[in-house]
Amino acid sequence: MDRDRYDNPLRQQCLSIPALCAEQADGVSRGFAASGLEEILPHTTRVILTGCGDSYFAANAAVPAFQKYAGAFGLSFEARRCIDVARFLTYPERGAENILVVGISASGSPARVSEALRRAAHYGCRTLALTNNGDSPAGQAAQYRLVVHTPAFPNASPGLRNYYASLFGLYILAAKLGECRGTVSPDGIRELTQAIASTAQAYEAVLPTLEEQAFMVAQAWKNIHTVEAVGDAAAYPTAAFVAAKFVEVSGLMSSVSDSEDWCHINFFNREPERIGTVVQARREAPHLSRIEETLRQASAVGRPLLLISNGADCAVPRGAQHIVLPAAPQGFAFVESMYDFLPGALLAAYDSALRGEPYFRGGRWSEPGVNTIQTSRIEIV
């Protein structure tokens, strides 16, 4: 079957990622130069990252970078759901001015992100919008703006390139914080950018193979009605992102879980032969024995099964598919989150095209009053 017959916008975005790297590095650099962040980063002791949907996954994927570059002097970093930051999080009565709340949104349009930023400022925190639109509601709600300047793309929805840009901006923010706090050498940002670029080159070399493998799995999975993605620790945000793409482009029921919860709960779902299961893993991680058990359990009950890993040393059951990814340079494992979603996203892209399913269901799903992402009432509590 000729896969070019099933070209689609999500596939086009996936294939554009390696070439985006250099332009995005320049865009983030320009954004920092105009942000004014250097006046507050030396005094920042706590960073709260938040966002909705893909932006929340990016927040989680960024925490390891903050720990690497600025995890000293008692600094703390956390990813929190946007509804928690906007309505439930309690800020301290003293020292709030040393807390930086980062609202992540490429468009800057979700109401909850603006609300989270406004509420944080109300309680004395510093606020930053990491966005591609500084004039957006989130950009205007924040005290500081880091505009990532992602280049325009003909078919940019769903926002896979925006996810990549958010991760790029967050990683550079982490390194910049470390530089301002004295835990990163002046060469730290250059070395990080080189690691991101070399990983992009490695993916560019193997992307045709990854695409062909994803297309073959999509054909084999034509009868599935559900997708479950499994990932632990740093692989969890990637698993969540892949599950989200299936919902957005194919409308399939999707879920995300870690390996322990999957083996406890999702393992018992009925009709296992119609539940496509994507397992994300990373080599030399302490969870590999549990991932191996997860694969064995999923195979034993007849799940269509795909392991995506950078050469993780675990047994792959007979009949399961295995897509092997390049590894990031030593010391930069977190950079893999910028690329390891590509096979899963390509699988979702081809699944949608093979089914002839419109993205985001179209029609009434986008009508005013039905979708309240942008129009939800903002309350500062």
Phi, psi and omega per residue, in radians:
M1 nan 2.306 -3.095
D2 -1.392 1.946 -3.062
R3 -1.224 -0.378 3.123
D4 -1.111 -0.357 3.075
R5 -1.172 -0.322 -3.059
Y6 -1.951 0.514 3.069
D7 -1.055 2.550 -3.092
N8 -2.784 2.870 -3.046
P9 -1.039 -0.678 -3.129
L10 -1.169 -0.711 3.055
R11 -1.027 -0.790 -3.119
Q12 -1.051 -0.707 3.102
Q13 -1.124 -0.761 3.123
C14 -0.985 -0.823 -3.085
L15 -1.209 -0.317 -3.104
S16 -1.498 -0.190 -2.971
I17 -1.074 -0.832 -3.139
P18 -1.004 -0.706 -3.140
A19 -1.253 -0.430 3.136
L20 -1.197 -0.418 -2.969
C21 -0.915 -0.934 -3.061
A22 -1.132 -0.747 3.136
E23 -1.134 -0.668 -3.123
Q24 -1.232 -0.600 3.060
A25 -1.053 -0.744 3.111
D26 -1.170 -0.696 -3.132
G27 -1.113 -0.750 3.122
V28 -1.167 -0.690 3.119
S29 -1.055 -0.767 3.102
R30 -1.139 -0.644 3.118
G31 -1.111 -0.729 3.106
F32 -1.126 -0.711 -3.100
A33 -1.045 -0.500 -3.108
A34 -1.749 0.014 -2.963
S35 -1.467 -0.504 -3.056
G36 1.294 0.241 -3.049
L37 -1.206 -0.403 -3.072
E38 -1.108 -0.317 3.126
E39 -1.361 -0.331 -3.121
I40 -1.991 -0.411 -3.069
L41 -1.064 -0.643 3.126
P42 -1.085 -0.348 -3.090
H43 -1.830 0.011 -3.087
T44 -1.389 2.224 3.127
T45 -2.044 -0.208 3.138
R46 -2.550 2.358 3.127
V47 -2.143 2.202 3.083
I48 -1.977 2.061 -3.131
L49 -1.788 2.323 -3.121
T50 -2.573 2.831 3.121
G51 3.033 3.080 -3.139
C52 -1.963 2.534 3.061
G53 1.040 -2.215 -3.124
D54 -0.987 -0.613 -3.120
S55 -1.146 -0.566 3.063
Y56 -1.222 -0.658 3.076
F57 -1.108 -0.705 3.102
A58 -1.088 -0.687 3.114
A59 -1.028 -0.788 3.123
N60 -1.127 -0.713 -3.127
A61 -1.193 -0.354 -3.091
A62 -1.494 -0.371 -3.065
V63 -0.972 -0.756 3.112
P64 -1.032 -0.564 3.110
A65 -1.192 -0.715 3.093
F66 -1.121 -0.684 3.116
Q67 -1.137 -0.666 3.135
K68 -1.166 -0.804 -2.979
Y69 -1.572 -0.489 -3.042
A70 -2.359 0.339 -3.097
G71 -1.419 1.078 -3.142
A72 -2.539 2.946 3.088
F73 1.061 0.412 3.105
G74 1.352 0.204 3.097
L75 -1.144 2.567 3.135
S76 -2.230 2.604 -3.088
F77 -2.432 2.403 -3.118
E78 -2.664 2.573 2.991
A79 -1.797 2.227 -3.120
R80 -2.217 2.536 3.082
R81 -1.095 2.565 -3.014
C82 -1.114 -0.651 3.129
I83 -1.137 -0.560 3.096
D84 -1.179 -0.796 -3.134
V85 -1.177 -0.619 -3.074
A86 -1.377 -0.470 -3.010
R87 -2.251 -0.433 -2.930
F88 -2.099 -0.500 -3.030
L89 -1.098 2.328 3.099
T90 -1.719 2.203 3.123
Y91 -1.692 2.620 -3.116
P92 -1.236 2.681 3.106
E93 -1.276 -0.446 3.110
R94 -2.119 2.515 3.059
G95 1.441 0.145 -3.133
A96 -1.080 -0.471 -3.120
E97 -1.174 -0.231 3.097
N98 -1.695 0.080 3.080
I99 -1.690 2.263 3.063
L100 -1.903 2.056 3.088
V101 -1.753 2.104 -3.079
V102 -1.870 1.994 3.058
G103 -1.653 2.076 -3.042
I104 -1.796 2.152 3.069
S105 -2.900 2.041 -3.134
A106 -1.049 -0.807 -3.125
S107 -1.402 -0.494 -3.079
G108 1.293 0.244 -3.017
S109 -1.711 -0.405 -3.112
P110 -1.060 2.314 -3.091
A111 -1.093 -0.634 -3.056
R112 -1.177 -0.554 3.101
V113 -1.155 -0.798 3.095
S114 -1.057 -0.713 3.141
E115 -1.109 -0.760 3.136
A116 -1.059 -0.725 3.137
L117 -1.186 -0.757 3.134
R118 -1.128 -0.702 -3.133
R119 -1.165 -0.730 3.118
A120 -1.063 -0.747 3.105
A121 -1.137 -0.632 3.117
H122 -1.028 -0.598 -3.127
Y123 -1.678 0.241 2.976
G124 1.657 0.093 3.136
C125 -1.418 2.811 2.944
R126 -1.459 2.540 -3.085
T127 -2.284 2.482 -3.131
L128 -2.350 2.303 2.981
A129 -1.733 2.085 3.011
L130 -1.718 1.918 -2.884
T131 -2.658 2.950 2.994
N132 -1.814 0.081 -3.108
N133 -2.477 1.634 -3.111
G134 -1.146 -0.339 -3.140
D135 -1.603 0.080 -3.115
S136 -1.285 2.958 3.075
P137 -0.977 -0.738 3.109
A138 -1.154 -0.703 3.102
G139 -1.060 -0.685 3.141
Q140 -1.337 -0.422 -3.139
A141 -1.358 -0.379 -3.045
A142 -1.594 2.683 3.049
Q143 -1.323 -0.531 3.131
Y144 -2.264 2.662 -3.141
R145 -2.296 2.260 2.972
L146 -1.950 1.749 -3.120
V147 -1.573 2.139 -2.992
V148 -1.523 -0.201 3.041
H149 0.966 0.911 3.065
T150 -1.230 2.233 -3.129
P151 -1.064 2.586 3.114
A152 -1.103 2.665 -3.125
F153 -2.481 2.441 -3.049
P154 -0.994 -0.722 -3.115
N155 -2.215 1.535 -2.968
A156 -1.813 0.314 3.138
S157 -2.250 2.351 -0.006
P158 -1.216 2.815 -2.884
G159 -1.359 1.127 3.114
L160 -1.234 -0.720 3.106
R161 -1.152 -0.586 3.090
N162 -1.149 -0.646 3.086
Y163 -1.080 -0.789 3.097
Y164 -1.035 -0.783 -3.124
A165 -1.135 -0.686 3.116
S166 -1.092 -0.759 3.104
L167 -1.102 -0.739 3.122
F168 -1.015 -0.865 -3.130
G169 -1.103 -0.701 -3.131
L170 -1.175 -0.718 3.136
Y171 -1.126 -0.743 3.115
I172 -1.174 -0.641 3.061
L173 -1.051 -0.746 3.123
A174 -1.065 -0.793 -3.140
A175 -1.168 -0.639 3.123
K176 -1.174 -0.672 3.075
L177 -1.070 -0.782 3.097
G178 -1.083 -0.676 3.106
E179 -1.101 -0.772 -3.133
C180 -1.205 -0.490 3.137
R181 -1.571 -0.067 3.087
G182 1.472 0.277 3.131
T183 -1.794 -0.014 -3.139
V184 -2.271 2.384 3.115
S185 -1.239 2.859 3.109
P186 -1.046 -0.345 3.122
D187 -1.547 -0.018 -3.027
G188 -1.043 -0.795 -3.114
I189 -1.192 -0.685 3.097
R190 -1.079 -0.767 3.140
E191 -1.126 -0.674 3.093
L192 -1.117 -0.805 -3.137
T193 -1.084 -0.662 3.091
Q194 -1.139 -0.683 3.112
A195 -1.123 -0.714 3.094
I196 -1.106 -0.742 -3.107
A197 -1.192 -0.726 -3.126
S198 -1.181 -0.590 3.081
T199 -1.198 -0.657 3.066
A200 -1.059 -0.735 3.124
Q201 -1.114 -0.699 3.118
A202 -1.101 -0.702 3.119
Y203 -1.229 -0.644 3.125
E204 -1.028 -0.654 -3.107
A205 -1.184 -0.563 -3.056
V206 -1.852 -0.031 -3.035
L207 -1.038 -0.685 3.077
P208 -1.026 -0.666 3.109
T209 -1.199 -0.760 3.114
L210 -1.053 -0.695 -3.128
E211 -1.152 -0.760 3.137
E212 -1.099 -0.699 3.110
Q213 -1.132 -0.754 3.129
A214 -1.095 -0.694 3.136
F215 -1.129 -0.713 3.122
M216 -1.117 -0.709 3.101
V217 -1.142 -0.733 3.137
A218 -1.011 -0.707 3.101
Q219 -1.142 -0.707 -3.127
A220 -1.209 -0.447 -3.072
W221 -1.702 0.384 -3.019
K222 -1.126 -0.323 -3.115
N223 -1.789 0.081 3.131
I224 -1.250 2.671 3.065
H225 -2.097 -0.094 -3.110
T226 -2.516 2.578 3.027
V227 -2.173 2.297 2.998
E228 -2.083 2.312 3.103
A229 -1.979 2.399 -3.069
V230 -2.192 2.298 3.086
G231 -2.805 2.599 -3.137
D232 -2.000 2.590 3.026
A233 0.876 -2.132 -3.057
A234 -1.154 -0.367 3.108
A235 -1.435 -0.228 -3.096
Y236 -1.120 -0.797 3.117
P237 -1.028 -0.657 3.089
T238 -1.107 -0.777 3.107
A239 -1.035 -0.740 3.132
A240 -1.122 -0.698 3.133
F241 -1.113 -0.768 3.141
V242 -1.109 -0.773 3.104
A243 -1.038 -0.703 -3.137
A244 -1.119 -0.658 3.136
K245 -1.110 -0.673 3.104
F246 -1.081 -0.715 3.106
V247 -1.084 -0.823 -3.029
E248 -1.188 -0.733 -3.016
V249 -1.727 -0.438 3.138
S250 -1.984 -0.312 -3.120
G251 1.282 0.243 3.137
L252 -1.289 2.587 2.971
M253 -1.086 2.212 -3.069
S254 -2.369 2.688 3.075
S255 -2.573 2.863 3.078
V256 -2.315 2.511 -3.109
S257 -2.656 2.803 2.936
D258 -1.549 2.943 -3.012
S259 -1.114 -0.637 -3.104
E260 -1.186 -0.823 3.122
D261 -1.164 -0.616 3.122
W262 -1.062 -0.796 -3.127
C263 -1.171 -0.461 3.131
H264 -1.448 -0.634 -2.924
I265 -2.135 -1.158 -2.983
N266 -1.123 -0.375 3.072
F267 -0.923 -0.496 -3.023
F268 -1.607 0.097 3.123
N269 -1.056 2.496 3.123
R270 -1.374 2.957 -3.065
E271 0.870 0.935 -3.089
P272 -1.045 -0.496 -3.115
E273 -1.179 -0.186 3.138
R274 -1.984 0.286 3.116
I275 -2.004 1.759 3.085
G276 -1.180 2.250 -3.027
T277 -2.108 2.046 -3.126
V278 -1.866 2.117 -3.139
V279 -1.956 2.127 3.097
Q280 -1.732 2.289 -3.132
A281 -2.497 2.748 3.110
R282 -2.272 2.423 -3.086
R283 -1.167 2.718 3.118
E284 1.086 0.297 3.094
A285 -1.551 2.613 -3.098
P286 -1.253 -0.052 -3.060
H287 -1.722 0.067 -2.922
L288 -1.121 -0.570 3.108
S289 -1.126 -0.621 3.122
R290 -1.285 -0.619 3.062
I291 -1.082 -0.737 3.121
E292 -1.071 -0.720 3.086
E293 -1.152 -0.658 3.097
T294 -1.075 -0.807 3.110
L295 -1.050 -0.745 -3.111
R296 -1.144 -0.748 3.115
Q297 -1.128 -0.777 -3.118
A298 -1.094 -0.722 3.128
S299 -1.169 -0.675 -3.070
A300 -1.112 -0.524 -3.138
V301 -1.689 0.080 3.036
G302 1.580 0.357 3.096
R303 -1.221 2.363 2.878
P304 -1.111 2.207 -2.835
L305 -2.317 2.314 3.084
L306 -2.306 2.151 3.002
L307 -1.754 2.230 3.056
I308 -2.047 2.040 -3.077
S309 -2.646 2.880 3.078
N310 -1.671 0.816 3.124
G311 1.513 0.515 3.131
A312 -1.018 2.374 -3.076
D313 -1.493 1.341 3.078
C314 -2.490 2.615 -3.081
A315 -1.212 2.356 3.113
V316 -1.808 2.127 -3.095
P317 -1.065 2.665 3.083
R318 -1.029 2.343 3.122
G319 1.612 -0.301 3.095
A320 -1.396 2.651 3.068
Q321 -1.650 2.608 3.139
H322 -2.406 2.071 3.056
I323 -1.848 2.123 -3.075
V324 -1.756 2.250 -3.059
L325 -1.874 2.760 2.991
P326 -1.173 2.706 3.064
A327 -1.744 2.618 3.057
A328 -1.292 2.833 3.097
P329 -1.018 2.674 -3.128
Q330 -0.996 2.336 -3.120
G331 1.588 -0.079 -3.091
F332 -2.248 0.681 -3.089
A333 -1.006 -0.576 -3.105
F334 -1.093 -0.402 -3.140
V335 -1.108 -0.403 -3.131
E336 -1.077 -0.408 3.090
S337 -1.124 -0.304 3.128
M338 -1.395 -0.201 -3.024
Y339 -2.353 -0.434 -2.969
D340 -1.302 -0.045 3.034
F341 -1.422 -0.202 -2.980
L342 -1.076 -0.805 3.110
P343 -1.073 -0.748 3.132
G344 -1.132 -0.671 3.109
A345 -1.200 -0.672 3.073
L346 -1.123 -0.680 3.082
L347 -1.055 -0.774 3.096
A348 -1.114 -0.712 -3.131
A349 -1.047 -0.817 -3.124
Y350 -1.269 -0.582 3.074
D351 -1.030 -0.801 3.127
S352 -1.084 -0.782 -3.105
A353 -1.153 -0.719 3.138
L354 -1.149 -0.562 3.118
R355 -1.463 -0.273 -3.051
G356 1.192 0.559 -3.060
E357 -1.603 2.274 3.108
P358 -1.297 2.518 3.107
Y359 -1.087 2.460 3.054
F360 0.982 0.403 3.046
R361 1.138 -0.296 3.123
G362 1.129 -2.947 3.031
G363 0.936 -2.275 -2.970
R364 -1.201 -0.263 3.106
W365 -1.091 -0.401 -3.117
S366 -1.838 0.025 -3.098
E367 -1.223 2.523 3.071
P368 -0.992 2.383 -3.128
G369 1.597 -0.375 3.072
V370 -1.572 -0.846 3.094
N371 -1.753 2.043 -3.038
T372 -1.912 0.333 -3.109
I373 -0.991 -0.748 -3.090
Q374 -1.612 -0.372 -2.992
T375 -1.858 -0.010 -3.140
S376 -0.980 2.454 -3.077
R377 -1.155 2.345 3.125
I378 -1.651 2.211 3.099
E379 -2.287 2.313 3.081
I380 -1.727 1.902 -3.056
V381 -2.006 nan nan
